[in-house]
Amino acid sequence: MGGRLVAERYRLEEQVGAGGMGIVWRATDLELGRTVALKKSQSGDGGQIRREARIGAGLQHPNVVSVYDAVTYEDDRWLVMEYLPSRSLATILETDGVLSHEEAARIGVQLANALSAMHDKGIVHRDIKPSNVLVAEDGTAKLTDLGIAQWAEVTRTESGLVGGTPAYLAPEVADGLDATKASDVFSLGATLFAAVEGGSPWGDSEDTPLRQLRRAAAFQLEAPRKPGALTPVLTELMSKQAARRPSAHEAARLLAEVAGATVPEQRAPRRGRRRLPRRVLVGGALALVALLVAGLLFAFRDGAVTAATVGDQRTADPCSLLDPVVLAKFGPVSPDPDYGNFNGCEAHIKRGPEKGNLVDVRVAIELPGELPPPPKLPEPGHIGIPERPPAKDEKCERIIWLPDGNQVKLVVKHNSGNWFHDLCGIAEPVVDGALKVLNRGQIPRRQQPPAKGSLQALDACALVSGEESSKELGGRATMEAGYGNWTCYWTSQNRQLTVEFNREWAPLEADEGTRETIGGREVYVKGGDQGWEEGCKAEIAHRPFTGAAGSLSEHWVETVMLHVEQRGTEGSTHCGVAKAVAAMVAARLPAI
């Protein structure tokens, strides 16, 4: 079958797996020029490919294999997924032998984080086992095979039979009860038990599935033969009583203690950029956004499924939404793909010979912002712009709402001064070009991985802990992550800490603030900065790099922007906290 073309787009290259849920191929996406995995449904799969598509589309997490698309071709359904060069944990155990307790814990932390994200969306996996865990060479672990996963309120198979694999089932599921979040946690513990012990907690591979099922229902656990640092954690994860098992998030914390890793604080629903003086969302709008984002946004239409438009936030390429041919119609173009946060892309159009006679065009992919979405989100393939307001405050803005509840924001503005250009006249064809890309399907992926040591690979929310932020802000702080986890907000009552990754021209100049050395890093501190009059900024210079060919500047630097603010206060009064947080963050940044 190698070389066969599926749906006139995906060329099958090599079969890489097979099982009861389907046959998996490595394939080439000819339209986007990338390697993907294609999973072909088995006959009589009971709609599991359809279910996996729907659930996978609403779940984007770095430790879950991403679902890109699904198509019906001839008589088969195919699921298009992220291709991860890897081995399953089952293969690793079979070929390399058991893992150390620390190695197993490092894998377990990642799986527990994936489960936490699933459970937050009301999804129960129901079949966690070593063969459903992929491990890459760099140690990245991803949960796969959502074929029998279900929304929590619908957890029984149509036939009434037990769903899952007997060797890793929770006792209550083996006894005929519904699968729950707690049973997922048990199966995670059973999988990690196999990783360090070499076999199921319900008996070795010579036992029949039926015998394992009976042992599970009777809670006849195998005693650990190779006890170690992970054993007490496994005991908690595999408690007989479901109510005594930790949540997936708590499991991640317990596993991290064994692995020597850190676990990001559990996150509130993501809502985009939030500044204390400008919060206008009310409870009803928040609930609407949460429902829209968490809903089933992936369904078969006319024989095909369109995956969530953004997909993996960290790999979606915003520059793919700026057509250089369209930009060039208005004058010579200087690309600035490296400016600002990693969610955006910018270009400058020279409109005349005068210095500063430039128009800046910036596109950014964002989470739902402070304003509620339109009454009805667009259907895939029918994305448009609900409103086209005139230019205001020397800029023209266009908001494109996406079927998955996220948005694309386009801003066209004067670089400096007022040259009286028709900014919206430039914006219209640019946004039309972006719409063409968006209506073809998922936003194209970035072509290059993050550079070594780049902030692009980091999680802004992992740089400061909940305990630390609460201490510095003077009260219990709650966390909210921005798009791609490249921005993080910690809020305690009416005081807020923002951690944001940024890129700008190097070297940083005096107007950025007073230069200090904190934690061995160059930090610029400034109270009452423009736009942050009630706060203090500490900007940490991190990684210098060379800009893209044709950019207005050759020399760039990645920075971590820290802002501490409070309504009705003098900005400089928060600089002590900003510098204290800068010292924590500087110590946790990669060495350059």
N, C-alpha and C positions, 0 to 999 in steps of 0.2 A: 504493500500500500504506500510505501515511501515514494515521495514525489507527487502524490495525489493532491489536487487543489480542492479545498473545502470552501464553499460559498464564494468562489472566485477571488479569494483573498488570502487564505491560510494554506501554505504549502507544508504538507507533512514531511518531516525529515527522518525521525527515528522514534520507534516505540520505546518509552522509558519506564513504563509501569503498567500493571494490569491487576485487576482484583474484582471482587464482587460488585463494586460500584461503577466500574467502567475501565476503559483502556485509555492510557495517557500517552500522548505523543509530544515530542519536541517539534515545534513548527516555526515557520517564518511568516510573520505578518508582512505581506508584500506591500501593503499600503503605507505602513509606518516604518518599515525596515527594521523590525525588532524581533527578537526571539521570544516566543510565547509557548505556553503549554496548552494543548488541546485535549480535552477529556471527552471521549465518546461514550454515550450512554449504552448500557447493556439492554437487551430486549427485556421488556417487562420490569423496568426499573422503578415502577410505581411513582413516576414523576419526580424522582430524586434529583435529576439534573435540573429540572425546572425549579425545584425548591432550593437547591444549592445556589443557583443563579440569583434568585430573589434575595436570599439571606446574605450572600456574599456581596451583592451590590450595595446593601445598606451598612456594610461593615468594612471600614478601612482602618487597618492597624498594622504597624510595622512587624508584628509577629503573627500575622495571619496572611496566608497566601491570597493576593488580591484577585478579584474577579473583574475581568475587563469587558467581556462581551459573551453572548451566547447566541448561537444560530441554529436553525433547523435546515439541514441540507439533505436532499433526497429523503430517505426514510430515517435519518439519524438526527439526534440532537447532540450538539457539541458545545462544551463549555470552554471559553477562552480565558486562560488564567495567566498570572505572572509565572515566568519560568525562573526557577531558582536552582542553579547548579549546586547540587547537594546530594546527600544520602539520607535515607530515612533512619530514624533512631533504631529501628528494628534491624536494618542492615548493618549499622555500626556495631550493635551488640553481637550480631552473628559473626561478623568478620574480625572485629578488633577486640571483642571481649567487653566485660563490664567497665563502667566508668568509675572514677573516684567520686567520693561524695561531693566534693567541691565542683567537679565538672557537671555532675547531674544537677546540682543546685543552680548552677549558672543557666542551664537549659530550662530548669523549672521556673526560675524567675520570669523568663520571657514568656513561657506558656501561661503562667498565672496572670501576667499582665494582659495577654490576649484574652483569656477567659474573663477577666474583670471587664474588659471593653464589651465583650459579647453579653455578659450578664447585665451590664448597664442598659443595654438595648432590649433586654427581655428575651435573649436567645439562649437556649441550652444546646450545647454541642452534641452530647449523648454518645459519642464514640471516640473518646480520647484514649489513644493507645500508641505504642512505639511506631507502628507503621504509618500513623497519621501525623507524625512529627518529622519535619525536614530540618536538617542541620547542615549549614554551609561550612566551607573551609574556615571562615573567619569566626565561627562559633555562633553565628546568627541562627536562631531557631524559629521556625514558623509552623503554626498549626494549619493543617489542611483537611480536606474532605468534609465539607459541610452537608454531605448528601442526606444524612438522617437528622441533621440539626433541625430544631423546631423553635418557633416562638414559644415562650414558656407556658402560655395558656393552652397549647395544643401539643402535648408531648407523647401521645400514644400512637402507635402505628395503626393503620386502618384495619389490619388483620387482628389487632389485639395482642400480637406476639411481642416478646421482649425485644426492644431495640438496643443495639450495641454489641460489644464483643464480650462473651462470658468471662474471659481471663481478666478483664479490667472493670467489670461492672461493680457498682455499689451494691451492698447487700439488699437494700430495700427495693432496688430495681430488679435484682435477680428474684426477689420474692413477689414481683408482679406489680409493684407500685409505679407511679409515674416518675419519669426522670425529672430532676430538678437541678438548680444551680449547685446544691450541696452534693448531688451525685456526680456532677462534673468534677468537683474538687476531689472527691474520692478517687475517681478515675485518673486524675492527675497524679495523686499519691501512688496509685497502683503502677502507673507508667514509670515513675521515678524509682519505685521499688524494683521494678524489672531492670532499670538502668544500673543499679548498684548491686543487685542480687543475681541477676541473670535469668529471672523467671517471674511468672505471675504470683501474686500473693495468694491465689487460690489453687496453687499446685503447678508442677512443671509441665513442659510441653507434651509429655507422654500421657497426661490426663486428657480425657475426652472433653469437649466443650460442655456436654451435659453434666459430667461429673464436676467440672469447675463451677457450673451454674448452681448445682446443689450445694457445693461447699460455700459459695458466695451467699446464698440464701440463709445458710446456717451460720455464717460468719466464722468459718474455720480458716483463720489466717495462718499462712506459713510463718514460722519464726524467722527473724533475720539471721542469716549465717555470716554476714559481713557487716556487723554494726559499726557505726561511725557517727560523724557530726550530723549527718542528715537523718539518722534514725528517729530522734525525738520529733522532728517535724513531720516525718511520714506517719508516725503514730497519731498525730493530731489530724492530718489530712484524711487518714483512713479510720477515723473513729466510727464505731458501730452506729451511734446515734447521729443522724444527719444534723440535728440542731447543735451538736457539739463541734462540728467541723468549722474551721475558719472560712470567711469569705475568700473569694479569689484574690481580692486586693490584700487582705491580711496574709494569705498564703504567700503572696509575692514578697511581703516584708519578712516573713519567717525564713523563706528560702534565701533572701538576700543576705541575711545574717550569716548563713553558712557559706554562701558564695563570696562574701566580701564585696558585694555590690551595693548600689543604692537604688531605691525604688521611688519613682516620682510620686508625689502626693496624689491621692484620688482627686480627679478633676471634676469641677462643675461643668455643666453643659457649655460648650464653646459658643460664644456669641460675637466674636469679632472684637475690634478695638473698643476699649471702654476707658473713658477719662472721667474722673470724678465730677468736674464741673459741667459735663455735657450729657449725663445719663438721662435719657428721655424714655427708655423702655419701661412699660408698665407690666404688671403680672400677666395680663391677658396676652399681650404681644409676645412675651417670653414663652408662654405656653404654646402659642401658635407656632413660633419658630421651632420649638423643641419637637412638636408633633410633625411638622413638615420635614425636618431634617431626619428624624428617626423613623419615618414611615417607610412603607414598601415602595421604593422608587425604581423598581426594576421588574419589568413584566414582558412576557412574550407578546409582540405585536407583529402581525402579518408574518409570522414564522421566524421572527428574530427578536433578540433582547438587546436593548441599549443599556450599557452599564452606566453607573454614576458618572456624570460629566467630568468631574474633577479627578476621580479615582484617588490614588495615593497622593496626598497633598504635597509630599516632599519631592515627588518625581514629576509632577505636572509642570510643563515648561511654559511660563507666561510669555516668553519671547516668541513662541509659535503663534501668538495672537496678533503680532505686529507684522504686517506685510511690508517688507522693504520697498517693493515695487510701488505700492500705494503711497508710501511716505515720500519717495523720490519725486513724485509728481509735484510736490510743493517746494522743492529745493534740495540742495546737497544735504545728505543725512550723515550724522555722526552717531553711531550706536553707543549706548551706555547700558549694556545688559547687566552690569555689576553694581548699579547704584541702588542704595536703599536696602530694604529687607529682601530676603530671598524669594518672597512671593510676587515680586514685581519685575518689570523690564521697562527700560526707558530708551528713548532716542531723541536726538535734537535735530531740528530742521533749520538750516540757515536760510533766512528770508531776504537777506540783503548784505551788502558789503560792510555795513556798520558793525562795530564791535557790540556784542550783546544782542544783536538783532536775530535772536533765536527763538524758536517755538519748541517747548518741551512737550513730548508725547509720552505718557506713562500709562501702562496697563498693569493691573494687579488682580490676582485671584484672592478673594476674601471670603471669610465666614460671614453669615448674616450680620449686618451692622446694627446700629441703634434704631433704625426705622424698620417697621414690620414689612414683610414681603407683600407683593400684590395678592389680591384675593385668590388667585389661582396661578400656580407655578406652570411654566410652559411644558409642553410635551417634548420628549426627545425628537430632534429633527425639525422642530417648529419654534425655535428660540428666537425671540425678537426683543424690542425695547419698548416697554409700556409708555415711557415718557421721554420727550426730547426737549428739555427746557433750554431757553436761550443762555448765552454766556453771562456769567455773573462774577464779580470780584476778579476780573482779569483771567478767568479760566472757564472752560466749557467741560462739563462732566456728563458722562453717560454711564448708567448702571444697567448691566445685563443680568437678569435673574436666570439661574440655571435650574434644570429639572431636579437636581439633587439638593436644592435649597441654598446652595452657595451663590456667590455672585462674582462677576467680573466688573471692575471699575476702570473706566478710561478717563483720563484727565489730560486736556490740552491747554497749555497756558504759556504766557510770555516768560521767557527765561529771566529777563530783567527789563525794567522800564515798561512803557506802553507804546507799542508800535502799531496799534489799531489794526491788527490782523483779524480776519474773520476766523476766530478760533473754532467755532462750531462748523464752519465750512470745511475745515480740516478734519474735525472729529468725525463727521458723518461717513466719508468713505473709509476711514480707518476702522470705525466700529462695524461697518458693513463687511469688511474683510475678516474681522474677528468672528462675526456671526457665521460666515461661511465655514470657518474651521470648527466652531462649536456645533454646528448642525450636521457635521460629518460624523460626530460621535465623541468619544472621550478626548479630552485635551491631550495632544501629543506629549510624550515623555521627554525629559532632559536627555541629551545625548551623552553627557559625561557625568561620572560620579563625583561627589564632593572631593575637593583637593585635600591632600593630607593636612590635618590640623585645622581644617576649615570649620567655622561655626555652623556651616550648613548641615554638618553631620551631628550637631549637638541638640539637646533638648533644653530650652531656656528654663523650663520649670524644674529641671533637675539640678540647677546651679544653686538654688537656695531651698532649704527644707522648710516645712511648715512650722517646725519649732523655732527655727532661726527667724523667719519672717514675723512670726507672732511676737517674739521677743523684741525685735527692732521696731515694730509698728506699735507696740504697747498694748496688744490685745490679740485674742485668737484671730488668726488670719485665714481667710478662705482663698482658694486658688482658682484661676480661670486661664486656660491656655488659648492662645491665638492661633491663627492659621499655621499649620505645619509645626506647631510647638516652637516657632522661632520668636515668639513673644509670649510673655507670661505676666499675669496680673495677680498680685497678692493684696487683699483688701481686709482691713480691720476697722470696723465702724466707718468713719469718714476719712480714713487715712489709707493711702495706696502706694504700693511699690510696683513699678513696672520694670521688667527685665526684657530688653529688646535687642535683637541682633541687627547690625547696620553695616553698610559699606559706603565709604566716601573717599574723596580725593586725599592723597597723602602729600606732605605731612599735615597733621592736624594743626590748626593755627590758633593764635592767641585768643581770638574771639570765641573759641570753643570753651574757654574757661581757664582757670589757674592750673598750670601743669604741676602735678605732684607724682611722686613715685610711691605706689601702694602695692605691697605684695610682689615687688620686683617688676611691676608693670607701669607703663606710662599712663597716667589717668588725668583727665581734664575735668575739673570740678567747677560748677557754676550755679549759683542760686538765682532764682527769679529769671530764668532764661525765657526768651520769647516763646509764647505758647505754653509755658510752664511757670507762670508768674508766681503761683502759690506752691512751688516745689523747688527741689534742687536736683541737678543732674550731675552724675559722675560717669564719664565716658572712658572706657578702658580700651586702649589701642591693643589689638590682638595680632592679626596676621597681615603683613604687607604682601601685596601681589601686583602683578602687571595687568593692566586693563586690556580689554578687547581691542583688536586691530581697528583703527579709525576712531577710537574713543577720544573725547576731548582731553583726557589726561592719561598718561602712561602709568602713573604711580597711584596705587590705591591701598586702602587698609580696611580690614574688617574690625569692627568695634562692638563692644557690648555697652549698650546705653542703659544706665540705671537711673530711674526717676523716683523720687519720693515726694509726695505732695499731700496737702491737706487744705480743704476749703477754708478761706478766711484767714490764712496765715501768711507770714513773710517767708518767701522761698528759701532764703539763706539759713533759716532756723532748722532746716532738714538736712543740711550738708553733712553733719556728723553721722547721721544714720546712713546717708548715701555712701560715705567713705567706708563705714564699717561693713556694709554689704559688698562694696567693691573689693575689700580685702578678702572676704569669703570667696567671691566669684573668681578673683584673680588666681587664687590657690587651686582652683578646680579646672582651669582652662588647660588645654593641651600645650605642651612645650613647643615652642617654635624655633 
